Amino acid sequence: MSIFDHVQNRYARTQQEEMTLQEYLELCREQPSAYANAAERILEAIGEPEVIDTAKDPRLARIFSNKVIRRYPAFEEFYGMEEAIEQIVAYFRHAAQGLEERKQILYLLGPVGGGKSSLAERLKLLMERVPFYALKGSPVQESPLGLFSPEEDGELLEKEYGIPRRCLKSVMSPWAAKRLQEFGGDLSQFRVVRLYPSRLNQIAISKTEPGDENNQDISSLVGKVDIRQLELYSQDDPDAYSFSGGLCKANQGLMEFVEMFKAPIKVLHPLLTATQEANYNPTEGMGAIPFDGIILAHSNESEWQTFRNNRNNEAFLDRVYIVKVPYCLRVSEEINIYKKLLEHSSLNEAPCAPDTLRMLAQFSVLSRLKEPENSSIYSKMRVYDGENLKDTDPKAKSIQEYRDNAGVDEGMDGLSTRFAFKILSKVFNFDNHEVAANPVHLLYVLEQRLEQEQLPRETFERYLRYIKEFLAPRYVDFIGKEIQTAYLESYSEYGQNIFDRYVTYADFWIQDQEYRDPETGELFDRQSLNEELEKIEKPAGISNPKDFRHEVVNFVLRARAQNNGMNPSWQSYEKLRGVIEHKMFANTEELLPVISFNAKASTADQKKHEDFVARMVDRGYTEKQVRLLSEWYLRVRKSQ
């Protein structure tokens, strides 16, 4: 199918389907979804959740305390927002059941760049997926059921078409009342159309923004008289009225009010009647206009606090359903957010050195966490990400203890994802010759940017401390391991020789026998063997060499039995591998011939250097990054 056919089919699918009022009522009898309200339709669009028993996954079990959680495929790109999304879905579920939530404004409260607008856009997109039915020609796309009186027609409709009386809550619009008068009370002259909500055409979806405080009035919500029509109609005639307000456009759908509490309070009054009574008054002397939809608002915490602290706004406070949308506090999810942002940019194909995104995510999360008492904030960050620190940090607390101590506002301040992405953009474009990102440039750009931000002195020093105390030292370890691993692969024979010699010496030492080297003929007594073994053990800080030697020899003997009498690879036994690595890297100078980019003394050294660079490239680095990071690492190691 060509792109033209695809668009044509989509257009055809969303076109109006027309029917008589009688046909509509019969459809209601067969399909209750024909009279579903906005909350029910958006629930249908969201779909069934994926139920996850976190007890079966150690990491998730630590994060969610073994609870069963629900994840919705419709929100799968909203990383680390499970709690906020569950609250939003709960609001729609309760509103669909006709509970108190249907009379409340859904209000997303959170810091800048936390994802409120993205959530609002996703909800509007979901609203577009399920069609609804409205009176043909109605300027407020009102439900055909608004033509009936719940008191006088409710019993008959329920008996004949199975439509519950609770669904007859909206009033007839002034436009419909005028048409009914013109039809002489003959309802059969009304036609019904099936419509798809549309952001583009403002059908059942609208967006309102706060205007200038001095001149904004309620017409942005309820519409106003169309002065061009006053030649033909009187001022209070529905046909002279322009139903152009946000509430008019969003009937049977969703109205988004951006930065709601920046608007003057008088402008917000129609929202109270619209939510509580399912109708609101126009600016002219006509009857009430129906509203059976969802009002979605969002703003930052400072606006909410100002609004809440004003005693004049008490009537409003009780009619707001607050969903907090804090910043992401899990490093793994923050990395996923960056990956998503990169995917939607041309940087998606640009090289990004390992640990770059992780380092930026760690810094962002650290800035959002509240400092714990008697524990490291770095450990807290790792616990929040589901890591188990029992063996590595005995002072680390459980995730629940950290949360209880931090209070309910954790994650409502700190550095935004938007800030982090601007940093990332600068890092990718830092080098004039190569569009790529690496942690060394990231550390430099971060420090520069923090100085430019003009943060409070205390905050600036705290952020700088996170870089110097946590990020930089840990990256030295990380890149050291990366370089060593690529180096070791060039020197795998050397590592195997150390391993074989250690096992042989340990075996003879345990048996209390002398050992004669078959190549040199040199004789080692027990004391000499012990000295040779200690040369390897001491740099690694082995505290109980006797037990360690027995352990290694037993492992090798078992491995030989399954390997035709051959020694296993030197990398096969984790504990001894670490000891050999320490031996190999006890002196930084040993690295220099292989990892430095200076002229090589021999072709053998040149070959090993090329192998090292190739292995680093395989690990995700560009050749330019290998040079930069190797030289940075050697410089840092030298200065320590």
N, C-alpha and C positions, 0 to 999 in steps of 0.2 A: 504493500500500500504506500503510495507517495504521500509526502507531507501535505499536499493540497487536498487529497482525499481524506486524510486524517482530520484536518481542520474542518473540512466540509461536514464530515460525519458528526464531529463534536457539536458543530453549530446546529445541525439538524436535530440532534438528540435533545438539545435544550430549548427547542422552539415550543411555543405555547400549544397546549392541547385544549380544545374548547369543548364544552358540554352544557347540557341544560341543568338547571338546579335540581330537577327530578333525578337525572342521571347521577348527579353528584351525591344526592342523599342515598341512592341505591348502592353507590360505590362505598359509602361510609358503612353500610350494613355489612358488606363483604370484606372491606379492608379498613380496620380501625386507624391505620396510619394516614388515611385521607384527612382526618381531623386532628392529627398529632400537632402538639404545640412546638415552639422553637426548641425548647429543652429536650423534648423527646426525639426530635429530628437530629439534633447535634449528637445526642447519645448514640443514635443509630449510625451516624457517620464515624464516630470514634471507634465503635465496634467493641468486640469482646476482648478483655485483657488476656495477656499471657500470665498464668499464675506460676510464681516461682517459690519453691520451698527453699529458703536460704540455708536451712540447716544442712542441706546436702552439699553446699559449697563453703569450704572453710573461710574464704575471704568474705563472701557475702554474709555468712553467719556472724562474723565479727562486726560487720558494719550494721546489719539490721537485727542483731540480737536473736537470730534463729527464727524470725517471724516469716510468715507467708506473705509475700508482697505481690502486687499486680503491676505489670508493665504493659503499656498500651502501644501497639505498633504505630498508631497514628502520631505518637510523640517520640518515636525511637531516636530522633536526632537531638532530643533535649536531654543532654547528658547531666547526670547528677541532680535531676529535678523531680525525682520520684514522688517526694512528699507534696510538693506544690501541685503537681499534675493530679495526684490522687485527690487532693482537696477540690480542685476544679471539677473533676469528674463527679465527686460527691455532691457538689453544688447542683450540677445538671441533673443528677439522679434524683435528688430530693425535690428539685423544681418540677421535674417530670411527674413526680408522684403527687404534685399539688400541695406540697408542704410549704412552710414559711419562706423557704429560699426563693420561691417563684415571685415573691414580693420584694426581693432584695436586689441591690446593685452588686454585681460581681466586681470586686475591687482588687487589683493586683498591686501590691505594695512592695517596693524593693529599690535597691540602689541603682544608680545610672549604669547602663550597660550590663544589667543582670539578666536580661532576656524577657522582660515584660512585653515589649513591642513584638518580639518574635512569637511569643505565645498568643498574643492577640491576633496576629496575622494568620497563625495556624488555625485558630478557632474560626476565623472568617472563611478560610479555605475549606474547612470541614463543613461549615454551614452551607456552602455552595453545592455540596454533593447530593443533598436530598431535596426533592421538589416539594412544593406545598400548593394548596388550592386557594384561589382568591376570586372575588367578584370581578368580572371583566370590566375594564374601564375605571375601576376604583383608584383614585389617586393615592390611597394609602394601602393598596393591595390587601383589603380586609377579608377576613374569613366569611364564607357564605353563611356560617352559623350565626353571625352577628345580626342577620335579618330576623331571627326568632327571639321571642321573649322567654327567658327561663321559667318565669312564673306561669305564663299562659300556654306556652307550646312545649315546655320541657317534658311533661309526662307523655305527650303524644309522640314526640320524636324518639324518646327512649323506648317506648313500646313498639313503634313501627320500624325504626331504623337502628335501634341498639346504641344510640348516641347518649352517653351519660350526661346528666344535667350539669355536672361541673364543667363541661366543655362549652356551655352557653354563658360565658362570663363577660364577653365583650359587647359593647353597645354598637348600635348602628351608626355609621358615620353620617355627618350632615349631607354628604354627597349621596349616599344610599337612601337617606330619608327623602331627599328631593326627588330621586329617581322613582321611589315607591309611590310618591304622590302623583308623579307624571303617569305612572302605569296604572293608576286607579286602584292600588292595593294588589295588583296581580303579580305575585312573586314569580310566576312562571316566565315572565319576560326578562328576568335577570339571567345572565349567562355566567358560567363558571370557567375559569382557565387554570390549567396547571402551569406553575411557574418554577423556574430554578432561581434560587437566590444568586445575585451577581454583584461582585464588588465593582466591576467595570461600569455596569448600568445602574448601580445603586438600587437594586431590587432586593428588598428585605435585608440589606446590609448598608450601613452608613458610618461615616466617621465625622466626629465633631471635635473641633479644637477651641481652646479658650481664645477669645479675641482681645481687643483692647478693652481694658477695664472701664474706660469712660463711655464707650459707645456700643458695647455688646449688649444685646437684649435677648429676650426669650425667643425671638423669631428664628434664631439659629437652630432651635430645637422644635418649635411648634409651627413654623411657617408664618406667612403674613399675607395681607391682601395684595393682589396683583393689580396695580393701578391702571394697567392697560385695559383691564376688563370692566372698569367702573363706568365706561360709556354704555355698556350693555346691561350690566347687572347692578343691583344695589350693593352697598358695602357689606351687608351681612349675608349675602347670597353665597352658598358654597361654590358656585361656579366662578365667583370673582376672587376666590381664595387660592393662593399658591401654596400647595401642600409640599413645601420644599425643605422643611425642617428635618433635623436628624431623626426625630421620633417618627415623623410621617414616613420617611423612606425606610425605616428599619422595622416597621410593623410586621409581625410574624417572622422576625429574624433577629438580627443582632446589631446594636448600635454601640460603636466604640467611642468613648469620650476620652481623648488624650489629655493628660495633665489636668484632670477634672477639677482639682481643688485650686487651680490657678484662676478659674473662672469666678466672677462675682456670685455671691450666694443667691441673689435674686434670679440669676439665670438658671440656677439648679432647681428652683421650686417645681417646675413642671415634672421633673423626674420623680418627685415624691408621689404625686397623684398618678403618674403613669405606672409606677411599680405597685402602689397600694390598691388602686381602684381600676387598673387596666384601661384607663382613659385619661385624657388631659384636655384642658380648655385651649381653644385657639385665641388669637389676639382680637378677633372680631366677635360680635354677639351671636355666634352660632352655637349649635349643640356641641357636646364633647366629641372628641376624636378618639377612636379605639386604639389601644396599644397592647398587643399580646406578644411581647418579644423579650429579649435579654438586653440589659444595659451592662456593658463591660467598660469599666474605667480603670485607669492606672496612673500612678504618679510616684514621685520620690518621697522618701520618708519625711523630709523637712516640711513639705507642703501638707502632708497628712497630720503631722504634729501641730502645726500652726492651726489647721482647721479644727482638730479635735479639742485643742485648748480653748477655743472660742465658745463660750456658753450659749451663744445664740444659735449654734449649729446642732443642738442636742437632738432635734427631730430627725436630723439626717443620720446621726451616728448609729442609731438603732436599725437603720435600713440598709446598712452596708455589710456585705459578706466579705471579710478580708482574707485574702490568700497571700501569704508572705512569699516573695520570690527572691531569696538571698543569692549571693554569689556562690559558685561551686566551691566546695571545701574538700573535694577529693582529687588528688593529683592525677590519677588515671583518667578521670572523667574530663578534667581540664585539658589534658593532652588531646583527648578526642574532640573537644570543642575547637582547638587550634587546627587539628587535621581537617575538620569540616570546613573551617574558614579558608584554609589553604586550597582545599579541593575546588572551592568556588572562585579561585583566582588563578592567574597565569603562573603563580609561584608553585603550583601543584607539581610541575615537572622539574623545578629547581632542586639541586642537591641540598639535603639538610643533614648535617653530621649527627651521628648518634648522640643522644643525651641533650641536644639543644632544646627540644620541646619540653623534655622532662625538667630541665633546669628552670626554664621560664615558668612552667606550671607550678613548680615548687615555690618559686619566689612569689608568684601571684597568690597562692594559697596561704603562705606564711603571712603575707600582708593583711589577710582577711581574718586570721585566727586571733583569738584573745589569748594573751600570754598566760599559761597555767602556773599554779603555785607548786613549788617543789618538784618540778618536772621540766624537761626541755621542750620548747615549742616545736623543735624539729621532730622529736619523738611523737608529739601530739599529732603533727601533720601525717606521720607514717601510720599511726593508729587509725586516724580518720580514713585513711586509704585502705584499711583492712589488713595491714601487716601485723604479724605476731612478733612482739618485741620481748617476750618473756626471757629469752636467753641473752639478748643483746643489751637490753636496758631494764634492769630490775625496778627502776623508779617510774617507768611508764605506767600510766593508769588505764583503766578500761575506757572504751569510747563513751559509755554512759556517764562515768565520773567526769570526764572532760566536758561533756555537754552540760551536765548539771552545774558545774562550776562556771561555765562560760555564760549561761543565761540564754534567754530566747532571742537576743538580738545579734548573736554571732553570725557573721557572714553578711551583715547589712552595711558594712563599710570595708575599706581597703581598696586595692587597685582593681579596676574593672577589666573584663575580658577585652574590651575595646582598647584600653591602654596597652594591654599585653600584645594585641595584634599590631598596634602601631609600632611597638618596639620590634616585633618580629619583621615587619616590613623594612624597617631601617637596617636590621641585621642582614637580611637577604641582599640588600643593596649597598652594604658597607664597602665592599671591594669594587673598585671601578671596572675591573676586568672580568669578574666572575660573579654571576648572580647565584649566591649560595649562602647558607647559614651555618655557623659553628659556635660552640659555647664560648670561645675566647672573645670573639667579637661581641657576643651577647653580653658578657660581663662588662665589657668596655661601654657599650651603648647604654646598658642599664644605669651604670654610674653617672654617665653624662646626662641622661634624661632626668634622673632623680634630682640632679643639681638644678636643672632648668625648670622643674615643676614648682619651685618655691613652696615646698611643703613646710609645715611647722617644724621647727628645729628638732624637737623630740622624735617626730615621725621619721624625718629624714635620717637621723642617726640610727634609729631602730632598723630601717630598711637597709642601711649601709652595713649594719652589724650582721644582718641575715646573709648578705653577700660575702662578707669577709669571714664570718664564723662558720657558715654552713655550706654555701654553694661552692665557693672557690676551692677550699680544701678537699671537699668530696670530689670535685671534678679532677683535681690533681690525681687522686687515687684512681678515678675511673679511667682517665686517659692513660695513666701509667699501666693499668691492667690491659687496656686495649693494645698499647705499644708492646708490652711484654708478651702478650699472647701472639701477636704477629711476629715478634722477634723470636720467640720460643719455637715457632713452627720452622723458622730458618735454622734454628739450632736444636732441632728435635733429637738429633744423634747425640749431641752433647748432654742433653737432659737424660737420655736413656743410659748413657755411660755412667753418670752420677748415680742413677737409680740402681743399676746393676752392681756397681761397686759398693754402694751403701748396704744393699741386701746381703752381699757376700760377706762384708766385714761384720755386719750384725749377726749373721748366722754363726760365723766362727767365734765371735765374742760370746754368744749365748752358750756354745758348746765348750767354751774355755779351751780352744785349740789355737795353735799358731797357724798363720796363713802365709803361704809363699806365693808371691805374685808370679804367674806363669810367664809373663812377658819380660819382666826385669830381674826375676829371681830374688827380689827383695823379701826379707822375712819380717813378718809383723807378729810380735807377741801380744798378749791380751792388753797390756798397757798402750802399745802403739795403735792397736785396733781402736781402743777407746778414744784416743786422741784424734784419729782420723774421722771417727763417727761424730765427735763433738764439733769438728770444723763445719759439719753440715747442720747439726742440730742447734747449735748456739745462736746463729743469726736468726733462726726462726723462733727462738724463745721456748723451746721444748722444756717443760718444767720437770717431767719425770721420764728421763731417757730410757731407763731400764724397761719400764712397761711399754714405752713406744716401740722399742726395738723388737720386743716379743710380738707385739701386735702386727708390726709390718712383716716380720718373717713368717708368722702364721698365715697372714693373708697371701703372701707370695707362694708359699708351699701349696696352699689350696688351689691357687690360680694355675700353678704349674701342672698339677694333677689333671686339670681340665684342658691344658694347652700343650700336650705332648712334651712336657718337661721344659718348655720355654718360659722365660720370664714374661710377665704381662707388660703392657706399655707403661712408661713412667707416669703417664697422666691418668692411669686407671684407678689409683688409690688416692683419694682426695687429700688425706692428711699429709702423705709423703710428697705429693705433688706441690703442696704449699711450701713444704720445707725446702724442696729443690729449687723452687722459684726464688725463695729468699736467698739461697746460696748463690744463684745465678745473678741476682740483682743487688747483692750486698754492696757492690761497687758500681756507681753510675757509669764510670769510665768504660766498663765492659760493653755498655750499650752503644757507645759513640761510633765505633767503626761501622756498625750496621745501620743505625737510625739517622746519623747526621748526613747532611747533604753536601758536605765538603768533598774535595777530590779524594778518591780512594787510593790506598797504597798498593793494592793488588787487584787483579781481576776477580779473585775469589771473594774479596770484600765487596767489590762492585756488584757481583752476582747476588750475594746475600742481601745487599741493600735493595736491589731491584725486586727481589723476592718479598722483602719486608714491605715495600711500597705497594706491590701488587696485592698482598694479603690485606693491607689496610684499605685499599680501594674496594676489595671484596666485602669488607666489613661496613661499607657505606660512606667512605670518605672520598673526596676528589684528591688528585695528586697535590694540588695547591694547599689543600687543607692538611694533608699529611705533613707537608713541610712546616707549615705554620704551627700546627699543634705539637709536633715533635720538638721543634726549637723552643716553643713556649714551655713545654714540659721539662726539657733539659735545663732551661734558664731557672725555672722555679726550683727544681731539685738542687741546683748548684747553690741557690741563695738560702736554702734551708739549713 
